[in-house]
Each structure stands twice: as structure tokens, then as C-alpha cells.
Amino acid sequence: MGLGDMMGQAAGMIGGDFDLGAKLEELGIDASMLEGLDIEKAKAFIEEEGFDLSMLDSLGLDIDELLAKFTGQA
């Protein structure tokens, strides 16, 4: 399973119409850009590109766990 597929599954965990993969693509972030980054670097990279990760936290998601899957650390 590729990183993009995992992002799609993560969007399904959130429910509703929110698609994390699509949102990151809108910001010019390809899933492969997160591979190999540690969690803190991945967070910083995403936030520098304009995505507020606190939104995911407010939905009850563990951002560190979610990003660990995207960066290959889970």
C-alpha cells in the first residue's frame, strides 16, 4: 500500500467530506514528500505550507500517530 493510499484511508477515519490527501495536494504537498521525515519535521513542513494541524487534533485524531503512518514510522 502506498503512502497516498494510506492518506486516503486516514481521510476515511476522519469521516465526512474531509480528505487530508486532497487538502495536502492543494497545498502542493505530495505524500512522498513526507516519507522519511520524523514526526516533528513532518508537522513543521505541513504547517509551513499553510495547513493548520490543530484542526485534526480538534477532531480527536492523534496527529503524531497519523503522521507516523505517512512518514513510514508506524
C-alpha positions in Angstrom: 0.0 0.0 0.0 1.4 3.4 -1.0 1.6 6.5 1.1 -1.2 8.1 -0.9 -3.5 5.2 -0.2 -2.8 5.4 3.5 -3.7 9.1 3.3 -7.0 8.2 1.7 -7.7 5.7 4.5 -6.8 8.4 7.1 -9.3 10.7 5.5 -11.9 7.9 5.9 -11.1 7.7 9.6 -12.0 11.3 9.9 -15.3 10.9 8.3 -17.4 13.4 6.4 -16.1 15.1 3.3 -12.7 16.0 4.6 -9.9 14.4 2.5 -6.5 15.0 4.0 -4.7 13.8 0.9 -6.6 16.1 -1.3 -6.0 19.1 1.1 -2.3 18.4 1.1 -2.2 18.2 -2.7 -4.0 21.6 -2.9 -1.0 22.9 -0.9 1.5 21.3 -3.2 2.4 18.6 -0.8 2.8 15.2 -2.3 2.6 12.2 0.1 6.0 11.1 -0.9 7.4 14.4 0.4 6.7 13.2 4.0 8.4 9.8 3.7 11.5 9.5 5.9 10.8 12.7 7.9 10.5 12.4 11.6 7.1 13.4 13.1 8.2 16.9 14.2 9.8 17.7 10.8 6.7 16.5 9.0 4.5 18.7 11.2 6.7 21.7 10.6 6.8 21.1 6.8 3.0 20.8 6.6 2.4 23.8 8.8 4.9 25.9 6.8 2.8 25.1 3.7 -0.3 26.6 5.3 -2.1 23.6 6.8 -3.2 24.1 10.5 -2.8 20.6 12.1 -4.7 21.7 15.2 -7.8 21.2 13.1 -7.2 17.4 13.1 -6.4 17.5 16.8 -9.8 19.1 17.4 -11.4 16.2 15.6 -10.0 13.9 18.2 -7.2 12.4 15.9 -3.7 11.7 17.2 -1.7 13.8 14.8 1.6 12.1 15.8 0.1 8.6 15.1 -1.4 9.8 11.8 1.8 11.3 10.6 3.8 8.3 11.7 1.8 6.3 9.2 2.5 8.8 6.5 6.2 9.1 7.2 6.8 5.3 7.4 7.4 5.3 11.2 4.4 3.2 12.1 
